[in-house]
Amino acid sequence: MPTQLRFALACAAVAACPFLLDGCALAALPCRLTSAALKVVPVVGHAASTPFDACATAID
């Protein structure tokens, strides 16, 4: 893939991000990222991520 096309696609993707993450979604992003990181932990991950899921739901 030519470098100019790759750069143009990267710029378009970065420019589209604010439209995908409106105000509430952007505010809930830290809760969602923490929840997703905790769900990777075996055995206790889903239980530990429950408060962060509730946080994100409350913000949305």
C-alpha positions, 0 to 999 in steps of 0.5 A: 500500500502506498505511503500517501494512501496509508497516511490519508486513511490514518488521518481519516480514522483519527478524524472520525474518532470524535464523532464515534465518541460523543460527550457521554461515551468519552466520559465513560471511556476510563471506566470501560477501559478499566473494566476491560482490563480487569476482565482479562484476569482469570477467575476474579476478573468479571467480579472485579470489573462489575463496579466499573461496568456500573460506572460506565452505565451510569454515565451513559 
